[in-house]
Amino acid sequence: MIKVNLTINSIKETIRNLSGKNVSVKLNLGRNKFVTFPAVVNGVYPSLFTVSPYDKNFLGKTAYSYSEILCGRVKITLPEKRAGQSEDI
């Protein structure tokens, strides 16, 4: 069994550091359906965080709990700095 070193507190700290920065959000909708969109992390709260998508016509959910990152439903990625490099959270 592979042990992951992520905890809710480490995820909260990482999201707090990303506040106001550009990110890419990838959502797992189930049944092999994924949605990816660019956004800005704009609100960091004790139990959840919010993102503002660049597409103003985006109708999906924009507030996520930290446990959704822990269980893999939401993946936050920093934009690529150089070709082929990105940082997953």
TIZA-439790 format. One record per residue: x, y, z of N, C-alpha, C in turn; residue number from 1. Coordinates in Angstrom, 3 decimals, always signed. Layout:
! residues N
- X | Y | Z | X | Y | Z | X | Y | Z | NUM
...
***
This chain:
! residues 89
- +0.837 | -1.176 | +0.000 | +0.000 | +0.000 | +0.000 | +0.889 | +1.248 | +0.000 | 1
- +0.574 | +2.194 | -0.860 | +1.336 | +3.429 | -0.944 | +0.754 | +4.435 | +0.033 | 2
- +1.606 | +4.990 | +0.855 | +1.166 | +5.954 | +1.853 | +1.401 | +7.368 | +1.330 | 3
- +0.374 | +8.178 | +1.308 | +0.471 | +9.551 | +0.841 | +0.699 | +10.455 | +2.043 | 4
- +1.604 | +11.420 | +1.891 | +1.950 | +12.294 | +3.002 | +1.115 | +13.572 | +3.025 | 5
- -0.042 | +13.571 | +2.394 | -0.917 | +14.737 | +2.413 | -1.831 | +14.689 | +3.628 | 6
- -1.996 | +15.833 | +4.263 | -2.963 | +15.967 | +5.339 | -3.814 | +17.194 | +5.039 | 7
- -4.920 | +17.311 | +5.715 | -5.788 | +18.471 | +5.527 | -5.026 | +19.752 | +5.850 | 8
- -4.226 | +19.735 | +6.897 | -3.483 | +20.943 | +7.274 | -2.449 | +21.340 | +6.227 | 9
- -1.761 | +20.359 | +5.629 | -0.782 | +20.695 | +4.588 | -1.480 | +21.209 | +3.336 | 10
- -2.654 | +20.670 | +3.024 | -3.425 | +21.153 | +1.879 | -3.899 | +22.578 | +2.129 | 11
- -4.382 | +22.862 | +3.326 | -4.819 | +24.224 | +3.672 | -3.685 | +25.220 | +3.519 | 12
- -2.501 | +24.852 | +3.991 | -1.337 | +25.741 | +3.906 | -0.954 | +25.993 | +2.449 | 13
- -0.994 | +24.956 | +1.623 | -0.654 | +25.103 | +0.207 | -1.660 | +26.000 | -0.502 | 14
- -2.940 | +25.803 | -0.246 | -3.969 | +26.637 | -0.873 | -3.852 | +28.071 | -0.379 | 15
- -3.548 | +28.264 | +0.889 | -3.363 | +29.610 | +1.437 | -2.216 | +30.329 | +0.708 | 16
- -1.151 | +29.586 | +0.380 | -0.030 | +30.167 | -0.349 | -0.380 | +30.479 | -1.803 | 17
- -1.388 | +29.808 | -2.352 | -1.808 | +30.036 | -3.736 | -2.854 | +31.141 | -3.863 | 18
- -3.266 | +31.726 | -2.770 | -4.304 | +32.755 | -2.801 | -3.888 | +33.913 | -3.706 | 19
- -4.751 | +34.222 | -4.681 | -4.501 | +35.308 | -5.623 | -3.676 | +34.907 | -6.832 | 20
- -3.281 | +33.643 | -6.925 | -2.443 | +33.189 | -8.038 | -3.271 | +32.450 | -9.079 | 21
- -2.747 | +32.416 | -10.295 | -3.377 | +31.684 | -11.387 | -3.126 | +30.191 | -11.215 | 22
- -4.172 | +29.396 | -11.377 | -4.069 | +27.942 | -11.266 | -4.918 | +27.303 | -12.354 | 23
- -4.714 | +26.011 | -12.537 | -5.574 | +25.215 | -13.398 | -6.302 | +24.214 | -12.497 | 24
- -7.616 | +24.155 | -12.613 | -8.431 | +23.285 | -11.768 | -8.940 | +22.122 | -12.618 | 25
- -8.709 | +20.903 | -12.148 | -9.197 | +19.714 | -12.840 | -10.159 | +18.991 | -11.920 | 26
- -11.394 | +18.837 | -12.360 | -12.437 | +18.184 | -11.567 | -12.713 | +16.792 | -12.107 | 27
- -12.824 | +15.826 | -11.217 | -13.220 | +14.475 | -11.574 | -14.717 | +14.377 | -11.336 | 28
- -15.498 | +14.285 | -12.414 | -16.950 | +14.230 | -12.311 | -17.481 | +12.804 | -12.216 | 29
- -16.599 | +11.829 | -12.267 | -17.027 | +10.431 | -12.200 | -17.270 | +9.856 | -13.580 | 30
- -17.239 | +8.545 | -13.684 | -17.446 | +7.844 | -14.946 | -16.532 | +8.358 | -16.051 | 31
- -15.259 | +8.542 | -15.699 | -14.225 | +8.996 | -16.632 | -14.535 | +10.341 | -17.282 | 32
- -15.203 | +11.211 | -16.567 | -15.482 | +12.563 | -17.049 | -14.666 | +13.550 | -16.228 | 33
- -13.950 | +14.416 | -16.931 | -13.121 | +15.422 | -16.286 | -13.400 | +16.778 | -16.900 | 34
- -13.305 | +17.830 | -16.082 | -13.419 | +19.210 | -16.542 | -12.184 | +19.940 | -16.053 | 35
- -11.504 | +20.644 | -16.954 | -10.333 | +21.425 | -16.597 | -10.555 | +22.865 | -17.019 | 36
- -10.261 | +23.799 | -16.122 | -10.426 | +25.208 | -16.456 | -9.405 | +26.057 | -15.707 | 37
- -8.962 | +27.161 | -16.324 | -8.048 | +28.082 | -15.638 | -8.828 | +28.981 | -14.686 | 38
- -8.225 | +29.296 | -13.557 | -8.922 | +30.099 | -12.545 | -7.911 | +30.799 | -11.648 | 39
- -8.452 | +31.606 | -10.737 | -7.663 | +32.280 | -9.712 | -8.235 | +31.882 | -8.359 | 40
- -7.370 | +31.480 | -7.433 | -7.816 | +31.179 | -6.068 | -8.076 | +32.516 | -5.390 | 41
- -9.335 | +32.758 | -4.990 | -9.639 | +34.085 | -4.442 | -10.161 | +34.079 | -3.020 | 42
- -10.617 | +32.984 | -2.512 | -11.113 | +32.957 | -1.140 | -10.626 | +31.721 | -0.416 | 43
- -9.989 | +31.928 | +0.734 | -9.501 | +30.805 | +1.535 | -10.164 | +30.914 | +2.903 | 44
- -10.946 | +29.908 | +3.241 | -11.722 | +29.891 | +4.476 | -11.352 | +28.645 | +5.281 | 45
- -11.769 | +28.553 | +6.556 | -11.386 | +27.401 | +7.386 | -11.827 | +26.040 | +6.840 | 46
- -12.994 | +25.947 | +6.207 | -13.439 | +24.638 | +5.720 | -13.488 | +24.493 | +4.218 | 47
- -13.309 | +25.574 | +3.476 | -13.359 | +25.493 | +2.018 | -12.566 | +26.629 | +1.402 | 48
- -12.386 | +26.536 | +0.077 | -11.750 | +27.612 | -0.671 | -12.542 | +27.832 | -1.951 | 49
- -12.445 | +29.032 | -2.508 | -13.178 | +29.359 | -3.720 | -12.208 | +29.748 | -4.821 | 50
- -12.628 | +29.505 | -6.058 | -11.853 | +29.907 | -7.222 | -12.762 | +30.693 | -8.157 | 51
- -12.167 | +31.606 | -8.913 | -12.901 | +32.365 | -9.929 | -12.412 | +31.935 | -11.299 | 52
- -13.244 | +31.244 | -12.069 | -12.831 | +30.824 | -13.413 | -12.685 | +32.042 | -14.328 | 53
- -11.765 | +31.946 | -15.294 | -11.608 | +33.021 | -16.261 | -12.803 | +33.095 | -17.198 | 54
- -13.426 | +31.955 | -17.483 | -14.607 | +31.920 | -18.349 | -15.821 | +32.349 | -17.530 | 55
- -16.360 | +33.502 | -17.814 | -17.497 | +34.026 | -17.048 | -18.781 | +33.230 | -17.291 | 56
- -18.820 | +32.401 | -18.332 | -19.995 | +31.578 | -18.622 | -19.920 | +30.206 | -17.951 | 57
- -18.885 | +29.966 | -17.137 | -18.725 | +28.683 | -16.451 | -19.844 | +28.513 | -15.437 | 58
- -20.579 | +27.418 | -15.533 | -21.739 | +27.193 | -14.675 | -21.475 | +26.182 | -13.560 | 59
- -20.262 | +25.697 | -13.455 | -19.953 | +24.684 | -12.448 | -19.732 | +25.274 | -11.065 | 60
- -19.476 | +24.384 | -10.136 | -19.230 | +24.759 | -8.744 | -17.854 | +25.403 | -8.631 | 61
- -17.751 | +26.451 | -7.844 | -16.463 | +27.132 | -7.697 | -15.997 | +27.191 | -6.247 | 62
- -16.621 | +26.485 | -5.349 | -16.182 | +26.387 | -3.955 | -15.938 | +24.909 | -3.653 | 63
- -14.779 | +24.620 | -3.085 | -14.389 | +23.232 | -2.853 | -13.863 | +23.082 | -1.435 | 64
- -14.071 | +21.911 | -0.861 | -13.526 | +21.629 | +0.465 | -12.121 | +21.036 | +0.301 | 65
- -11.334 | +21.133 | +1.340 | -9.972 | +20.611 | +1.296 | -9.973 | +19.093 | +1.185 | 66
- -11.003 | +18.441 | +1.685 | -11.074 | +16.979 | +1.596 | -11.280 | +16.513 | +0.159 | 67
- -11.834 | +17.372 | -0.710 | -11.984 | +16.994 | -2.117 | -10.621 | +16.876 | -2.798 | 68
- -9.648 | +17.644 | -2.369 | -8.286 | +17.494 | -2.882 | -7.673 | +16.226 | -2.316 | 69
- -7.899 | +15.979 | -1.036 | -7.329 | +14.809 | -0.374 | -7.807 | +13.508 | -1.015 | 70
- -9.083 | +13.434 | -1.386 | -9.620 | +12.199 | -1.961 | -9.468 | +12.145 | -3.483 | 71
- -8.973 | +13.204 | -4.106 | -8.680 | +13.160 | -5.535 | -9.775 | +13.675 | -6.449 | 72
- -10.841 | +14.206 | -5.915 | -11.916 | +14.725 | -6.757 | -11.522 | +16.031 | -7.433 | 73
- -10.683 | +16.833 | -6.782 | -10.209 | +18.110 | -7.316 | -8.691 | +18.088 | -7.341 | 74
- -8.121 | +18.567 | -8.445 | -6.673 | +18.675 | -8.553 | -6.340 | +20.095 | -8.982 | 75
- -5.476 | +20.754 | -8.219 | -5.051 | +22.117 | -8.500 | -3.627 | +22.044 | -9.043 | 76
- -3.393 | +22.680 | -10.188 | -2.085 | +22.666 | -10.815 | -1.657 | +24.090 | -11.107 | 77
- -0.414 | +24.406 | -10.799 | +0.123 | +25.707 | -11.167 | +0.380 | +25.717 | -12.669 | 78
- +0.261 | +26.881 | -13.310 | +0.556 | +26.942 | -14.750 | +1.990 | +26.518 | -15.020 | 79
- +2.211 | +26.015 | -16.217 | +3.543 | +25.541 | -16.572 | +4.530 | +26.689 | -16.627 | 80
- +5.648 | +26.511 | -15.947 | +6.696 | +27.526 | -15.956 | +7.548 | +27.385 | -17.203 | 81
- +7.907 | +26.157 | -17.516 | +8.654 | +25.846 | -18.723 | +7.977 | +24.662 | -19.387 | 82
- +8.332 | +24.397 | -20.606 | +7.697 | +23.321 | -21.367 | +7.799 | +22.005 | -20.611 | 83
- +6.652 | +21.394 | -20.360 | +6.606 | +20.077 | -19.756 | +6.692 | +20.036 | -18.252 | 84
- +6.755 | +21.174 | -17.575 | +6.844 | +21.168 | -16.119 | +5.635 | +21.834 | -15.511 | 85
- +4.981 | +21.151 | -14.603 | +3.887 | +21.739 | -13.828 | +3.937 | +21.130 | -12.442 | 86
- +3.311 | +21.797 | -11.511 | +3.346 | +21.342 | -10.122 | +1.933 | +21.000 | -9.688 | 87
- +1.722 | +19.737 | -9.292 | +0.406 | +19.282 | -8.857 | +0.258 | +19.457 | -7.359 | 88
- -0.992 | +19.664 | -6.968 | -1.324 | +19.752 | -5.552 | -2.396 | +18.729 | -5.264 | 89
***
